[in-house]
Amino acid sequence: MAIVGIDHVQLAIPEGGEDTARGFFCGILGMSEVPKPTNLSPDGCWMVAGPVSLHIGVDPDFTPAKKAHPAFLVDDLEGLRETLHAAGCETIDDKPVKGYSRFFTADPFGNRIELMQRV
């Protein structure tokens, strides 16, 4: 037995935050929403971008993830930084990691998001 990949990453949001999540993940980061299976909770939403799947789940006791985070690979990091700034989002540079340019931002709920580009 071996782990062969990651199927999806899940982030929590507060109740009623789905439209705000759509605005950030689809509107700013360029992901697309896909339908959730009908047998699952109607709350939350699912997003995709290429092979990346992100599940947004509603947590009634929501607390943002300040350390744990997904790291998304992108093909135009500086262009995305400009898009985030234009939308009023802060970006934070961190220590270099060999082979990557990267920075952190937060979704509208305060969940930490890392964005990376291979160099």
Biopython code that builds the backbone (N, CA, C, O; Angstrom):
import numpy as np
from Bio.PDB.StructureBuilder import StructureBuilder

atoms = [
    (1, "MET", "N", (0.837, -1.182, 0.000)),
    (1, "MET", "CA", (0.000, 0.000, 0.000)),
    (1, "MET", "C", (0.876, 1.237, 0.000)),
    (1, "MET", "O", (1.903, 1.277, 0.676)),
    (2, "ALA", "N", (0.468, 2.254, -0.762)),
    (2, "ALA", "CA", (1.212, 3.509, -0.813)),
    (2, "ALA", "C", (0.248, 4.647, -1.091)),
    (2, "ALA", "O", (-0.747, 4.467, -1.793)),
    (3, "ILE", "N", (0.535, 5.802, -0.551)),
    (3, "ILE", "CA", (-0.207, 7.003, -0.917)),
    (3, "ILE", "C", (0.270, 7.400, -2.302)),
    (3, "ILE", "O", (1.474, 7.467, -2.549)),
    (4, "VAL", "N", (-0.660, 7.662, -3.204)),
    (4, "VAL", "CA", (-0.289, 7.949, -4.589)),
    (4, "VAL", "C", (-0.637, 9.372, -5.023)),
    (4, "VAL", "O", (-0.352, 9.753, -6.159)),
    (5, "GLY", "N", (-1.235, 10.149, -4.156)),
    (5, "GLY", "CA", (-1.574, 11.519, -4.519)),
    (5, "GLY", "C", (-2.509, 12.122, -3.499)),
    (5, "GLY", "O", (-2.871, 11.486, -2.509)),
    (6, "ILE", "N", (-2.891, 13.349, -3.749)),
    (6, "ILE", "CA", (-3.881, 14.034, -2.925)),
    (6, "ILE", "C", (-5.109, 14.233, -3.790)),
    (6, "ILE", "O", (-5.015, 14.761, -4.898)),
    (7, "ASP", "N", (-6.258, 13.815, -3.290)),
    (7, "ASP", "CA", (-7.505, 13.982, -4.036)),
    (7, "ASP", "C", (-8.011, 15.418, -3.946)),
    (7, "ASP", "O", (-8.420, 16.005, -4.947)),
    (8, "HIS", "N", (-7.980, 15.977, -2.740)),
    (8, "HIS", "CA", (-8.446, 17.354, -2.550)),
    (8, "HIS", "C", (-7.921, 17.904, -1.234)),
    (8, "HIS", "O", (-7.436, 17.170, -0.373)),
    (9, "VAL", "N", (-8.033, 19.197, -1.111)),
    (9, "VAL", "CA", (-7.741, 19.905, 0.137)),
    (9, "VAL", "C", (-9.051, 20.523, 0.584)),
    (9, "VAL", "O", (-9.830, 20.992, -0.245)),
    (10, "GLN", "N", (-9.305, 20.531, 1.889)),
    (10, "GLN", "CA", (-10.512, 21.176, 2.395)),
    (10, "GLN", "C", (-10.145, 22.335, 3.300)),
    (10, "GLN", "O", (-9.257, 22.230, 4.146)),
    (11, "LEU", "N", (-10.845, 23.440, 3.107)),
    (11, "LEU", "CA", (-10.741, 24.607, 3.975)),
    (11, "LEU", "C", (-12.097, 24.860, 4.609)),
    (11, "LEU", "O", (-13.138, 24.631, 3.993)),
    (12, "ALA", "N", (-12.074, 25.331, 5.835)),
    (12, "ALA", "CA", (-13.310, 25.660, 6.530)),
    (12, "ALA", "C", (-13.635, 27.137, 6.371)),
    (12, "ALA", "O", (-12.746, 27.981, 6.258)),
    (13, "ILE", "N", (-14.933, 27.426, 6.365)),
    (13, "ILE", "CA", (-15.431, 28.795, 6.339)),
    (13, "ILE", "C", (-16.580, 28.888, 7.334)),
    (13, "ILE", "O", (-17.126, 27.864, 7.744)),
    (14, "PRO", "N", (-16.955, 30.106, 7.727)),
    (14, "PRO", "CA", (-18.105, 30.256, 8.609)),
    (14, "PRO", "C", (-19.417, 30.062, 7.845)),
    (14, "PRO", "O", (-19.454, 30.136, 6.617)),
    (15, "GLU", "N", (-20.483, 29.814, 8.590)),
    (15, "GLU", "CA", (-21.807, 29.656, 7.988)),
    (15, "GLU", "C", (-22.146, 30.866, 7.128)),
    (15, "GLU", "O", (-21.898, 32.006, 7.519)),
    (16, "GLY", "N", (-22.711, 30.612, 5.965)),
    (16, "GLY", "CA", (-23.140, 31.676, 5.077)),
    (16, "GLY", "C", (-22.032, 32.300, 4.258)),
    (16, "GLY", "O", (-22.267, 33.311, 3.597)),
    (17, "GLY", "N", (-20.825, 31.736, 4.273)),
    (17, "GLY", "CA", (-19.694, 32.337, 3.575)),
    (17, "GLY", "C", (-19.457, 31.846, 2.165)),
    (17, "GLY", "O", (-18.457, 32.213, 1.549)),
    (18, "GLU", "N", (-20.348, 31.026, 1.638)),
    (18, "GLU", "CA", (-20.108, 30.425, 0.327)),
    (18, "GLU", "C", (-19.933, 31.463, -0.788)),
    (18, "GLU", "O", (-19.017, 31.334, -1.600)),
    (19, "ASP", "N", (-20.779, 32.474, -0.843)),
    (19, "ASP", "CA", (-20.647, 33.466, -1.921)),
    (19, "ASP", "C", (-19.337, 34.237, -1.812)),
    (19, "ASP", "O", (-18.718, 34.560, -2.826)),
    (20, "THR", "N", (-18.917, 34.529, -0.593)),
    (20, "THR", "CA", (-17.627, 35.201, -0.396)),
    (20, "THR", "C", (-16.486, 34.288, -0.840)),
    (20, "THR", "O", (-15.525, 34.746, -1.458)),
    (21, "ALA", "N", (-16.595, 33.003, -0.525)),
    (21, "ALA", "CA", (-15.575, 32.031, -0.959)),
    (21, "ALA", "C", (-15.531, 31.953, -2.478)),
    (21, "ALA", "O", (-14.450, 31.927, -3.065)),
    (22, "ARG", "N", (-16.691, 31.916, -3.116)),
    (22, "ARG", "CA", (-16.733, 31.888, -4.583)),
    (22, "ARG", "C", (-16.051, 33.126, -5.163)),
    (22, "ARG", "O", (-15.297, 33.032, -6.132)),
    (23, "GLY", "N", (-16.317, 34.275, -4.569)),
    (23, "GLY", "CA", (-15.706, 35.510, -5.058)),
    (23, "GLY", "C", (-14.191, 35.465, -5.004)),
    (23, "GLY", "O", (-13.519, 35.953, -5.912)),
    (24, "PHE", "N", (-13.650, 34.880, -3.942)),
    (24, "PHE", "CA", (-12.195, 34.812, -3.801)),
    (24, "PHE", "C", (-11.604, 33.701, -4.663)),
    (24, "PHE", "O", (-10.742, 33.958, -5.504)),
    (25, "PHE", "N", (-12.062, 32.471, -4.459)),
    (25, "PHE", "CA", (-11.424, 31.339, -5.127)),
    (25, "PHE", "C", (-11.717, 31.291, -6.628)),
    (25, "PHE", "O", (-10.848, 30.916, -7.416)),
    (26, "CYS", "N", (-12.914, 31.663, -7.022)),
    (26, "CYS", "CA", (-13.239, 31.696, -8.453)),
    (26, "CYS", "C", (-12.909, 33.054, -9.060)),
    (26, "CYS", "O", (-12.236, 33.130, -10.088)),
    (27, "GLY", "N", (-13.380, 34.124, -8.428)),
    (27, "GLY", "CA", (-13.220, 35.451, -8.992)),
    (27, "GLY", "C", (-11.801, 35.963, -9.012)),
    (27, "GLY", "O", (-11.390, 36.613, -9.973)),
    (28, "ILE", "N", (-11.037, 35.680, -7.958)),
    (28, "ILE", "CA", (-9.659, 36.205, -7.871)),
    (28, "ILE", "C", (-8.628, 35.156, -8.267)),
    (28, "ILE", "O", (-7.743, 35.433, -9.076)),
    (29, "LEU", "N", (-8.733, 33.953, -7.704)),
    (29, "LEU", "CA", (-7.726, 32.919, -8.004)),
    (29, "LEU", "C", (-8.005, 32.155, -9.298)),
    (29, "LEU", "O", (-7.145, 31.411, -9.769)),
    (30, "GLY", "N", (-9.196, 32.328, -9.879)),
    (30, "GLY", "CA", (-9.473, 31.727, -11.180)),
    (30, "GLY", "C", (-9.914, 30.279, -11.160)),
    (30, "GLY", "O", (-9.882, 29.615, -12.196)),
    (31, "MET", "N", (-10.325, 29.769, -10.004)),
    (31, "MET", "CA", (-10.829, 28.407, -9.940)),
    (31, "MET", "C", (-12.252, 28.387, -10.494)),
    (31, "MET", "O", (-12.866, 29.437, -10.680)),
    (32, "SER", "N", (-12.769, 27.197, -10.755)),
    (32, "SER", "CA", (-14.147, 27.011, -11.222)),
    (32, "SER", "C", (-14.902, 26.176, -10.200)),
    (32, "SER", "O", (-14.351, 25.239, -9.623)),
    (33, "GLU", "N", (-16.151, 26.517, -9.984)),
    (33, "GLU", "CA", (-16.977, 25.720, -9.076)),
    (33, "GLU", "C", (-17.517, 24.508, -9.811)),
    (33, "GLU", "O", (-17.901, 24.596, -10.977)),
    (34, "VAL", "N", (-17.543, 23.372, -9.118)),
    (34, "VAL", "CA", (-18.137, 22.143, -9.649)),
    (34, "VAL", "C", (-19.216, 21.689, -8.675)),
    (34, "VAL", "O", (-19.140, 21.990, -7.484)),
    (35, "PRO", "N", (-20.217, 20.970, -9.166)),
    (35, "PRO", "CA", (-21.294, 20.526, -8.270)),
    (35, "PRO", "C", (-20.797, 19.533, -7.225)),
    (35, "PRO", "O", (-19.960, 18.674, -7.504)),
    (36, "LYS", "N", (-21.335, 19.671, -6.020)),
    (36, "LYS", "CA", (-21.092, 18.673, -4.978)),
    (36, "LYS", "C", (-22.060, 17.515, -5.194)),
    (36, "LYS", "O", (-23.156, 17.718, -5.717)),
    (37, "PRO", "N", (-21.673, 16.306, -4.798)),
    (37, "PRO", "CA", (-22.624, 15.199, -4.863)),
    (37, "PRO", "C", (-23.870, 15.525, -4.023)),
    (37, "PRO", "O", (-23.770, 16.094, -2.936)),
    (38, "THR", "N", (-25.024, 15.157, -4.543)),
    (38, "THR", "CA", (-26.283, 15.513, -3.879)),
    (38, "THR", "C", (-26.469, 14.830, -2.533)),
    (38, "THR", "O", (-27.261, 15.300, -1.716)),
    (39, "ASN", "N", (-25.761, 13.736, -2.280)),
    (39, "ASN", "CA", (-25.913, 13.038, -1.000)),
    (39, "ASN", "C", (-25.089, 13.670, 0.122)),
    (39, "ASN", "O", (-25.155, 13.218, 1.265)),
    (40, "LEU", "N", (-24.310, 14.715, -0.193)),
    (40, "LEU", "CA", (-23.531, 15.415, 0.824)),
    (40, "LEU", "C", (-24.287, 16.649, 1.299)),
    (40, "LEU", "O", (-25.276, 17.059, 0.692)),
    (41, "SER", "N", (-23.812, 17.228, 2.379)),
    (41, "SER", "CA", (-24.413, 18.431, 2.927)),
    (41, "SER", "C", (-24.540, 19.501, 1.843)),
    (41, "SER", "O", (-23.628, 19.675, 1.035)),
    (42, "PRO", "N", (-25.660, 20.214, 1.822)),
    (42, "PRO", "CA", (-25.802, 21.277, 0.817)),
    (42, "PRO", "C", (-24.920, 22.499, 1.113)),
    (42, "PRO", "O", (-24.721, 23.343, 0.239)),
    (43, "ASP", "N", (-24.394, 22.595, 2.337)),
    (43, "ASP", "CA", (-23.521, 23.717, 2.688)),
    (43, "ASP", "C", (-22.154, 23.539, 2.045)),
    (43, "ASP", "O", (-21.751, 22.423, 1.716)),
    (44, "GLY", "N", (-21.450, 24.644, 1.869)),
    (44, "GLY", "CA", (-20.110, 24.604, 1.308)),
    (44, "GLY", "C", (-20.144, 24.582, -0.206)),
    (44, "GLY", "O", (-21.207, 24.690, -0.818)),
    (45, "CYS", "N", (-18.963, 24.439, -0.809)),
    (45, "CYS", "CA", (-18.854, 24.398, -2.263)),
    (45, "CYS", "C", (-17.526, 23.737, -2.639)),
    (45, "CYS", "O", (-16.593, 23.685, -1.837)),
    (46, "TRP", "N", (-17.462, 23.247, -3.846)),
    (46, "TRP", "CA", (-16.255, 22.603, -4.359)),
    (46, "TRP", "C", (-15.715, 23.394, -5.532)),
    (46, "TRP", "O", (-16.471, 23.870, -6.379)),
    (47, "MET", "N", (-14.378, 23.533, -5.575)),
    (47, "MET", "CA", (-13.698, 24.278, -6.623)),
    (47, "MET", "C", (-12.631, 23.396, -7.270)),
    (47, "MET", "O", (-12.102, 22.480, -6.640)),
    (48, "VAL", "N", (-12.325, 23.681, -8.526)),
    (48, "VAL", "CA", (-11.232, 23.001, -9.225)),
    (48, "VAL", "C", (-10.454, 24.007, -10.058)),
    (48, "VAL", "O", (-10.977, 25.046, -10.461)),
    (49, "ALA", "N", (-9.208, 23.681, -10.304)),
    (49, "ALA", "CA", (-8.349, 24.383, -11.257)),
    (49, "ALA", "C", (-7.389, 23.338, -11.786)),
    (49, "ALA", "O", (-6.484, 22.915, -11.067)),
    (50, "GLY", "N", (-7.565, 22.914, -13.022)),
    (50, "GLY", "CA", (-6.749, 21.828, -13.551)),
    (50, "GLY", "C", (-6.904, 20.597, -12.670)),
    (50, "GLY", "O", (-8.028, 20.179, -12.392)),
    (51, "PRO", "N", (-5.793, 20.007, -12.225)),
    (51, "PRO", "CA", (-5.873, 18.796, -11.396)),
    (51, "PRO", "C", (-6.105, 19.073, -9.901)),
    (51, "PRO", "O", (-6.172, 18.140, -9.100)),
    (52, "VAL", "N", (-6.227, 20.349, -9.531)),
    (52, "VAL", "CA", (-6.353, 20.730, -8.121)),
    (52, "VAL", "C", (-7.826, 20.821, -7.727)),
    (52, "VAL", "O", (-8.616, 21.493, -8.389)),
    (53, "SER", "N", (-8.187, 20.131, -6.632)),
    (53, "SER", "CA", (-9.553, 20.187, -6.112)),
    (53, "SER", "C", (-9.526, 20.773, -4.708)),
    (53, "SER", "O", (-8.732, 20.364, -3.859)),
    (54, "LEU", "N", (-10.409, 21.737, -4.483)),
    (54, "LEU", "CA", (-10.534, 22.395, -3.197)),
    (54, "LEU", "C", (-11.975, 22.272, -2.739)),
    (54, "LEU", "O", (-12.898, 22.663, -3.454)),
    (55, "HIS", "N", (-12.167, 21.727, -1.543)),
    (55, "HIS", "CA", (-13.501, 21.629, -0.959)),
    (55, "HIS", "C", (-13.612, 22.680, 0.133)),
    (55, "HIS", "O", (-12.759, 22.764, 1.017)),
    (56, "ILE", "N", (-14.651, 23.466, 0.069)),
    (56, "ILE", "CA", (-14.917, 24.501, 1.058)),
    (56, "ILE", "C", (-16.039, 23.977, 1.938)),
    (56, "ILE", "O", (-17.152, 23.753, 1.461)),
    (57, "GLY", "N", (-15.755, 23.779, 3.218)),
    (57, "GLY", "CA", (-16.740, 23.240, 4.140)),
    (57, "GLY", "C", (-17.131, 24.249, 5.206)),
    (57, "GLY", "O", (-16.293, 24.995, 5.714)),
    (58, "VAL", "N", (-18.405, 24.260, 5.534)),
    (58, "VAL", "CA", (-18.920, 25.163, 6.561)),
    (58, "VAL", "C", (-18.681, 24.549, 7.933)),
    (58, "VAL", "O", (-19.016, 23.389, 8.173)),
    (59, "ASP", "N", (-18.105, 25.330, 8.820)),
    (59, "ASP", "CA", (-17.868, 24.904, 10.203)),
    (59, "ASP", "C", (-18.583, 25.885, 11.119)),
    (59, "ASP", "O", (-18.212, 27.058, 11.169)),
    (60, "PRO", "N", (-19.599, 25.430, 11.846)),
    (60, "PRO", "CA", (-20.319, 26.358, 12.726)),
    (60, "PRO", "C", (-19.452, 26.946, 13.833)),
    (60, "PRO", "O", (-19.784, 27.993, 14.389)),
    (61, "ASP", "N", (-18.342, 26.281, 14.157)),
    (61, "ASP", "CA", (-17.402, 26.790, 15.162)),
    (61, "ASP", "C", (-16.121, 27.261, 14.481)),
    (61, "ASP", "O", (-15.026, 27.031, 14.993)),
    (62, "PHE", "N", (-16.250, 27.911, 13.343)),
    (62, "PHE", "CA", (-15.121, 28.291, 12.497)),
    (62, "PHE", "C", (-14.067, 29.120, 13.224)),
    (62, "PHE", "O", (-14.374, 30.070, 13.945)),
    (63, "THR", "N", (-12.823, 28.728, 13.009)),
    (63, "THR", "CA", (-11.641, 29.492, 13.379)),
    (63, "THR", "C", (-10.687, 29.400, 12.189)),
    (63, "THR", "O", (-10.426, 28.294, 11.716)),
    (64, "PRO", "N", (-10.158, 30.519, 11.686)),
    (64, "PRO", "CA", (-9.292, 30.436, 10.508)),
    (64, "PRO", "C", (-7.994, 29.678, 10.791)),
    (64, "PRO", "O", (-7.458, 29.711, 11.898)),
    (65, "ALA", "N", (-7.509, 28.997, 9.755)),
    (65, "ALA", "CA", (-6.230, 28.294, 9.833)),
    (65, "ALA", "C", (-5.124, 29.315, 9.587)),
    (65, "ALA", "O", (-4.959, 29.801, 8.467)),
    (66, "LYS", "N", (-4.371, 29.638, 10.630)),
    (66, "LYS", "CA", (-3.316, 30.648, 10.533)),
    (66, "LYS", "C", (-1.951, 30.052, 10.172)),
    (66, "LYS", "O", (-1.088, 30.765, 9.658)),
    (67, "LYS", "N", (-1.744, 28.763, 10.431)),
    (67, "LYS", "CA", (-0.471, 28.112, 10.131)),
    (67, "LYS", "C", (-0.662, 27.050, 9.038)),
    (67, "LYS", "O", (0.008, 27.091, 8.006)),
    (68, "ALA", "N", (-1.578, 26.100, 9.269)),
    (68, "ALA", "CA", (-1.858, 25.084, 8.255)),
    (68, "ALA", "C", (-2.398, 25.780, 7.014)),
    (68, "ALA", "O", (-3.135, 26.760, 7.120)),
    (69, "HIS", "N", (-2.031, 25.274, 5.825)),
    (69, "HIS", "CA", (-2.446, 25.952, 4.609)),
    (69, "HIS", "C", (-2.248, 25.061, 3.392)),
    (69, "HIS", "O", (-1.394, 24.174, 3.393)),
    (70, "PRO", "N", (-3.053, 25.307, 2.338)),
    (70, "PRO", "CA", (-2.715, 24.708, 1.054)),
    (70, "PRO", "C", (-1.660, 25.573, 0.377)),
    (70, "PRO", "O", (-1.582, 26.779, 0.613)),
    (71, "ALA", "N", (-0.860, 24.950, -0.459)),
    (71, "ALA", "CA", (0.117, 25.671, -1.278)),
    (71, "ALA", "C", (-0.231, 25.372, -2.726)),
    (71, "ALA", "O", (-0.097, 24.237, -3.185)),
    (72, "PHE", "N", (-0.680, 26.395, -3.443)),
    (72, "PHE", "CA", (-1.086, 26.229, -4.831)),
    (72, "PHE", "C", (0.049, 26.642, -5.749)),
    (72, "PHE", "O", (0.623, 27.719, -5.588)),
    (73, "LEU", "N", (0.378, 25.782, -6.722)),
    (73, "LEU", "CA", (1.343, 26.122, -7.766)),
    (73, "LEU", "C", (0.629, 26.944, -8.827)),
    (73, "LEU", "O", (-0.475, 26.601, -9.251)),
    (74, "VAL", "N", (1.260, 28.025, -9.254)),
    (74, "VAL", "CA", (0.674, 28.888, -10.271)),
    (74, "VAL", "C", (1.684, 29.111, -11.389)),
    (74, "VAL", "O", (2.871, 28.822, -11.238)),
    (75, "ASP", "N", (1.192, 29.632, -12.521)),
    (75, "ASP", "CA", (2.100, 29.845, -13.658)),
    (75, "ASP", "C", (2.479, 31.303, -13.864)),
    (75, "ASP", "O", (3.288, 31.605, -14.741)),
    (76, "ASP", "N", (1.915, 32.216, -13.075)),
    (76, "ASP", "CA", (2.261, 33.637, -13.167)),
    (76, "ASP", "C", (2.110, 34.258, -11.782)),
    (76, "ASP", "O", (1.126, 34.943, -11.502)),
    (77, "LEU", "N", (3.079, 34.015, -10.933)),
    (77, "LEU", "CA", (3.004, 34.444, -9.537)),
    (77, "LEU", "C", (2.883, 35.958, -9.415)),
    (77, "LEU", "O", (2.054, 36.448, -8.649)),
    (78, "GLU", "N", (3.687, 36.699, -10.150)),
    (78, "GLU", "CA", (3.645, 38.155, -10.020)),
    (78, "GLU", "C", (2.353, 38.730, -10.580)),
    (78, "GLU", "O", (1.835, 39.714, -10.051)),
    (79, "GLY", "N", (1.832, 38.138, -11.629)),
    (79, "GLY", "CA", (0.532, 38.563, -12.146)),
    (79, "GLY", "C", (-0.565, 38.322, -11.131)),
    (79, "GLY", "O", (-1.463, 39.148, -10.969)),
    (80, "LEU", "N", (-0.492, 37.183, -10.443)),
    (80, "LEU", "CA", (-1.480, 36.881, -9.415)),
    (80, "LEU", "C", (-1.325, 37.822, -8.230)),
    (80, "LEU", "O", (-2.319, 38.227, -7.627)),
    (81, "ARG", "N", (-0.096, 38.174, -7.890)),
    (81, "ARG", "CA", (0.124, 39.144, -6.812)),
    (81, "ARG", "C", (-0.567, 40.471, -7.155)),
    (81, "ARG", "O", (-1.228, 41.069, -6.306)),
    (82, "GLU", "N", (-0.410, 40.925, -8.403)),
    (82, "GLU", "CA", (-1.065, 42.164, -8.822)),
    (82, "GLU", "C", (-2.587, 42.048, -8.743)),
    (82, "GLU", "O", (-3.263, 42.986, -8.320)),
    (83, "THR", "N", (-3.119, 40.912, -9.146)),
    (83, "THR", "CA", (-4.566, 40.678, -9.075)),
    (83, "THR", "C", (-5.043, 40.721, -7.627)),
    (83, "THR", "O", (-6.072, 41.326, -7.327)),
    (84, "LEU", "N", (-4.299, 40.082, -6.738)),
    (84, "LEU", "CA", (-4.661, 40.085, -5.317)),
    (84, "LEU", "C", (-4.613, 41.502, -4.748)),
    (84, "LEU", "O", (-5.527, 41.909, -4.030)),
    (85, "HIS", "N", (-3.563, 42.254, -5.060)),
    (85, "HIS", "CA", (-3.453, 43.629, -4.567)),
    (85, "HIS", "C", (-4.599, 44.488, -5.092)),
    (85, "HIS", "O", (-5.168, 45.287, -4.348)),
    (86, "ALA", "N", (-4.940, 44.327, -6.373)),
    (86, "ALA", "CA", (-6.040, 45.097, -6.956)),
    (86, "ALA", "C", (-7.370, 44.786, -6.265)),
    (86, "ALA", "O", (-8.267, 45.627, -6.222)),
    (87, "ALA", "N", (-7.488, 43.567, -5.723)),
    (87, "ALA", "CA", (-8.705, 43.158, -5.013)),
    (87, "ALA", "C", (-8.648, 43.516, -3.524)),
    (87, "ALA", "O", (-9.571, 43.208, -2.771)),
    (88, "GLY", "N", (-7.556, 44.169, -3.106)),
    (88, "GLY", "CA", (-7.428, 44.577, -1.712)),
    (88, "GLY", "C", (-6.866, 43.510, -0.789)),
    (88, "GLY", "O", (-6.969, 43.627, 0.432)),
    (89, "CYS", "N", (-6.273, 42.469, -1.361)),
    (89, "CYS", "CA", (-5.697, 41.389, -0.559)),
    (89, "CYS", "C", (-4.221, 41.660, -0.291)),
    (89, "CYS", "O", (-3.498, 42.122, -1.173)),
    (90, "GLU", "N", (-3.786, 41.374, 0.912)),
    (90, "GLU", "CA", (-2.384, 41.519, 1.289)),
    (90, "GLU", "C", (-1.604, 40.289, 0.834)),
    (90, "GLU", "O", (-2.128, 39.175, 0.843)),
    (91, "THR", "N", (-0.350, 40.496, 0.437)),
    (91, "THR", "CA", (0.551, 39.384, 0.163)),
    (91, "THR", "C", (1.771, 39.541, 1.058)),
    (91, "THR", "O", (2.231, 40.655, 1.307)),
    (92, "ILE", "N", (2.287, 38.423, 1.536)),
    (92, "ILE", "CA", (3.395, 38.434, 2.481)),
    (92, "ILE", "C", (4.493, 37.515, 1.966)),
    (92, "ILE", "O", (4.288, 36.311, 1.810)),
    (93, "ASP", "N", (5.659, 38.093, 1.703)),
    (93, "ASP", "CA", (6.811, 37.292, 1.305)),
    (93, "ASP", "C", (7.364, 36.582, 2.534)),
    (93, "ASP", "O", (7.229, 37.069, 3.656)),
    (94, "ASP", "N", (7.986, 35.429, 2.313)),
    (94, "ASP", "CA", (8.533, 34.639, 3.406)),
    (94, "ASP", "C", (9.936, 34.199, 3.002)),
    (94, "ASP", "O", (10.437, 34.573, 1.941)),
    (95, "LYS", "N", (10.549, 33.416, 3.843)),
    (95, "LYS", "CA", (11.896, 32.915, 3.567)),
    (95, "LYS", "C", (11.909, 32.187, 2.228)),
    (95, "LYS", "O", (10.940, 31.514, 1.876)),
    (96, "PRO", "N", (13.011, 32.320, 1.477)),
    (96, "PRO", "CA", (13.085, 31.646, 0.181)),
    (96, "PRO", "C", (13.098, 30.127, 0.336)),
    (96, "PRO", "O", (13.594, 29.581, 1.321)),
    (97, "VAL", "N", (12.542, 29.479, -0.661)),
    (97, "VAL", "CA", (12.599, 28.022, -0.780)),
    (97, "VAL", "C", (13.219, 27.732, -2.141)),
    (97, "VAL", "O", (12.727, 28.200, -3.168)),
    (98, "LYS", "N", (14.304, 26.955, -2.145)),
    (98, "LYS", "CA", (15.038, 26.670, -3.378)),
    (98, "LYS", "C", (14.092, 26.119, -4.453)),
    (98, "LYS", "O", (13.312, 25.196, -4.217)),
    (99, "GLY", "N", (14.193, 26.717, -5.628)),
    (99, "GLY", "CA", (13.413, 26.247, -6.760)),
    (99, "GLY", "C", (12.051, 26.904, -6.914)),
    (99, "GLY", "O", (11.321, 26.591, -7.855)),
    (100, "TYR", "N", (11.692, 27.814, -6.001)),
    (100, "TYR", "CA", (10.365, 28.436, -6.034)),
    (100, "TYR", "C", (10.443, 29.925, -5.742)),
    (100, "TYR", "O", (11.298, 30.383, -4.984)),
    (101, "SER", "N", (9.539, 30.669, -6.356)),
    (101, "SER", "CA", (9.158, 31.994, -5.873)),
    (101, "SER", "C", (7.834, 31.757, -5.165)),
    (101, "SER", "O", (7.046, 30.910, -5.584)),
    (102, "ARG", "N", (7.581, 32.509, -4.081)),
    (102, "ARG", "CA", (6.348, 32.238, -3.339)),
    (102, "ARG", "C", (5.981, 33.407, -2.451)),
    (102, "ARG", "O", (6.810, 34.261, -2.136)),
    (103, "PHE", "N", (4.729, 33.426, -2.058)),
    (103, "PHE", "CA", (4.245, 34.352, -1.043)),
    (103, "PHE", "C", (2.986, 33.775, -0.424)),
    (103, "PHE", "O", (2.413, 32.805, -0.920)),
    (104, "PHE", "N", (2.572, 34.392, 0.667)),
    (104, "PHE", "CA", (1.344, 33.989, 1.353)),
    (104, "PHE", "C", (0.302, 35.081, 1.223)),
    (104, "PHE", "O", (0.627, 36.261, 1.087)),
    (105, "THR", "N", (-0.933, 34.677, 1.266)),
    (105, "THR", "CA", (-2.063, 35.583, 1.371)),
    (105, "THR", "C", (-3.067, 34.903, 2.288)),
    (105, "THR", "O", (-2.777, 33.856, 2.866)),
    (106, "ALA", "N", (-4.228, 35.490, 2.418)),
    (106, "ALA", "CA", (-5.300, 34.873, 3.211)),
    (106, "ALA", "C", (-6.587, 34.982, 2.423)),
    (106, "ALA", "O", (-6.805, 35.947, 1.690)),
    (107, "ASP", "N", (-7.442, 33.972, 2.584)),
    (107, "ASP", "CA", (-8.764, 34.082, 1.982)),
    (107, "ASP", "C", (-9.581, 35.091, 2.795)),
    (107, "ASP", "O", (-9.091, 35.564, 3.821)),
    (108, "PRO", "N", (-10.777, 35.433, 2.392)),
    (108, "PRO", "CA", (-11.547, 36.459, 3.109)),
    (108, "PRO", "C", (-11.895, 36.092, 4.552)),
    (108, "PRO", "O", (-12.364, 36.941, 5.310)),
    (109, "PHE", "N", (-11.668, 34.837, 4.934)),
    (109, "PHE", "CA", (-11.996, 34.373, 6.279)),
    (109, "PHE", "C", (-10.770, 34.281, 7.180)),
    (109, "PHE", "O", (-10.883, 33.945, 8.359)),
    (110, "GLY", "N", (-9.586, 34.584, 6.615)),
    (110, "GLY", "CA", (-8.351, 34.544, 7.383)),
    (110, "GLY", "C", (-7.579, 33.249, 7.264)),
    (110, "GLY", "O", (-6.553, 33.096, 7.927)),
    (111, "ASN", "N", (-8.033, 32.294, 6.433)),
    (111, "ASN", "CA", (-7.278, 31.061, 6.212)),
    (111, "ASN", "C", (-6.023, 31.378, 5.405)),
    (111, "ASN", "O", (-6.088, 32.069, 4.389)),
    (112, "ARG", "N", (-4.889, 30.872, 5.860)),
    (112, "ARG", "CA", (-3.606, 31.099, 5.200)),
    (112, "ARG", "C", (-3.562, 30.334, 3.879)),
    (112, "ARG", "O", (-3.963, 29.172, 3.818)),
    (113, "ILE", "N", (-3.076, 30.984, 2.824)),
    (113, "ILE", "CA", (-2.940, 30.397, 1.495)),
    (113, "ILE", "C", (-1.529, 30.711, 0.994)),
    (113, "ILE", "O", (-1.107, 31.868, 1.009)),
    (114, "GLU", "N", (-0.802, 29.685, 0.553)),
    (114, "GLU", "CA", (0.516, 29.894, -0.052)),
    (114, "GLU", "C", (0.368, 29.757, -1.573)),
    (114, "GLU", "O", (-0.318, 28.861, -2.064)),
    (115, "LEU", "N", (1.015, 30.651, -2.294)),
    (115, "LEU", "CA", (1.030, 30.613, -3.745)),
    (115, "LEU", "C", (2.480, 30.522, -4.188)),
    (115, "LEU", "O", (3.325, 31.295, -3.736)),
    (116, "MET", "N", (2.771, 29.566, -5.083)),
    (116, "MET", "CA", (4.151, 29.252, -5.449)),
    (116, "MET", "C", (4.278, 29.099, -6.967)),
    (116, "MET", "O", (3.346, 28.677, -7.652)),
    (117, "GLN", "N", (5.466, 29.458, -7.466)),
    (117, "GLN", "CA", (5.794, 29.218, -8.862)),
    (117, "GLN", "C", (7.189, 28.620, -8.930)),
    (117, "GLN", "O", (8.118, 29.109, -8.288)),
    (118, "ARG", "N", (7.325, 27.565, -9.708)),
    (118, "ARG", "CA", (8.658, 26.972, -9.889)),
    (118, "ARG", "C", (9.515, 27.917, -10.724)),
    (118, "ARG", "O", (9.045, 28.524, -11.686)),
    (119, "VAL", "N", (10.790, 28.027, -10.330)),
    (119, "VAL", "CA", (11.711, 28.885, -11.093)),
    (119, "VAL", "C", (12.878, 28.079, -11.615)),
    (119, "VAL", "O", (13.758, 28.625, -12.280)),
]
sb = StructureBuilder()
sb.init_structure("model")
sb.init_model(0)
sb.init_chain("A")
sb.init_seg("    ")
for serial, (resi, resn, name, xyz) in enumerate(atoms, 1):
    if name == "N":
        sb.init_residue(resn, " ", resi, " ")
    sb.init_atom(name, np.array(xyz, "f"), 0.0, 1.0, " ", f" {name:<3s}", serial, name[0])
structure = sb.get_structure()
